[in-house]
Amino acid sequence: MGKETIHTDDAPPAAGAYSQATSDGELIFTAGQVALTPEGDSLSDEPIEGQTERALDNLAAVLEAAGSSLDNVLKTTVFLADIDDFEAMNEVYGGYFGSEPPARSAVQVGALPLGMAVEIEAVATRS
């Protein structure tokens, strides 16, 4: 199977030359998700907890559109504008993944798009 692009209206649309996710049939690679509503409204003024919830809700919607779910996530990368937000982000993040969470990297970056505090991307399987 070749490259497949994934799109859902249940997550914010791509704001540039990228897809919400792509797949080779089994593996799914998501674009980074931030605290935008599916309609594109910014939640950048929300605290890190609310931004993390929205980013993970968007991630879940993209994975569902690809025929997957958060249960099938193998690896996430969490980009934080401020590493001091790690504990608060982690508290929310832990509620989205069960007793066998995916592998994860979390790093502080210089800045995130649209003044966001967190961006999360994932690699998942369909099964």
Secondary structure, DSSP 8 states (H G I E B T S, - for coil): ---EEE--TTS---SSSS-SEEESSSEEEE--B-SB-TT--B-TTS-HHHHHHHHHHHHHHHHHHTT--GGGEEEEEEEES-GGGHHHHHHHHHHHS-SS--EEEEEE-S--GGG-SEEEEEEEE--
